[in-house]
Amino acid sequence: MNSKGLVELIVLNLGKDRKVLNDQTFAIMVLMALFTTFMTTPLVLAAYKRKARKSDYKYRTIERKNA
């Protein structure tokens, strides 16, 4: 988990301790925080790979030039 997800869980715990959130709402919010935290990396990697496949990069340096 990254620090954003950790801070979110701390805020949710404070809300539950101060009786702002009931148990059901707290559980739903924690599950959503965990889901969004764990799904961020695969989604970013999928978007990055898709973009990398579209660009046809050719070697443009002198060292790679064909004789």
PyMOL commands that set and color helices and strands:
alter all, ss='L'
color gray80, all
select helices_A, chain A and resi 3-17+23-54+62-64
alter helices_A, ss='H'
color red, helices_A
deselect
rebuild
show_as cartoon
